[in-house]
């Protein structure tokens, strides 16, 4: 006698008691579907609890909107929901896609014969669930970057303007004997580090003192030759991506080294691993970095669309303008695809003119060689 194959995690036969009469079967089955889906996401796809909860919230939003149970959902319900989200709430494409992926994944789960939900619904309700997300009613992911088009790199004139202003706040605090000189010095160095290594705010916040280390290729940079970024941007459901960033701007190395040697100890809390600490010994948070940046930006009269992330855009753009190999820049930025790096770049007019001149000279030389 051949034993029956084991039920997969999340199977209806595992999360529903068989042969039991349910008082409110619709609610019980719907709740069991969500619980079973969570088991499948954690067990089969190895997703973290935070991601599973986010997926579940998105599906519950659709459930509330449709006012129907999943075995009664249709593509028209989904279309109406998307129309409402776009017309009334004006959600971004990336947010819409997140909702769509959650509902699509849930429908894949409850319609899969491996989990027996279709048979369960047929037996209890006389109908079965179907997939309501299709190619023709979901947002296609055609580009790597879907952020605000107003976001741009900071120019080579705006960056020193910001850095000089941040340095001036330190000098003013010292001269006037105000509190906050150390915090102002820290914040000025934070902005230089974001630009100097092309970091995101979250990555910057999560840096520890031990994340810098020596590079045999650049002994003159001492212990700041390379930076180990351990909290890079993660894909949904995946752990943070790690990367190693080579130090390319000696002036940024000098700024960070001066902070680590002369300022960080005066902030106290030697037992705290964080590179950037507050006066209370807490790790500096991304929103605190963004808030200080916005304060300086507004006082300088710079465009309100600029954020700390624009410094990362500038890092990538300026390396490309300076002739650094595009593949190397891609690795520095931690981009999986070269097209993503290309989205970040916005080379200036001088660089475009140089490339144009170089291309024309090459073309003219080739024509002369062919003519002779």
Secondary structure, DSSP 8 states (H G I E B T S, - for coil): --------TT-HHHHS-TT---TTHHHHHHHHHHHHHHHHHHHTS---HHHHHHHHHHHHHHHHHHTS-GGG--HHHHHHHHHHHHHTS---HHHHHHHHHHHHHHHHHHH-GGGTHHHHHHHHHS--------GGGS-----S--S-TT-----HHHHHHHHHHHHHHHHHHHHTT-TTHHHHHHHHHHHHHHHHHT--HHHHHT-BGGGEE--GGGGGGGGGSEEEEEEE---TTS--EEEEEE---HHHHHHHHHIIIIIHHHH--TT--BSSB-TTS-B--HHHHHHHHHHHHHHHT--TT--THHHHHHHHHHHHHTT--HHHHHHHHT-SSHHHHHHH----HHHHHHHHHHHHHHHHHHHHHHH-
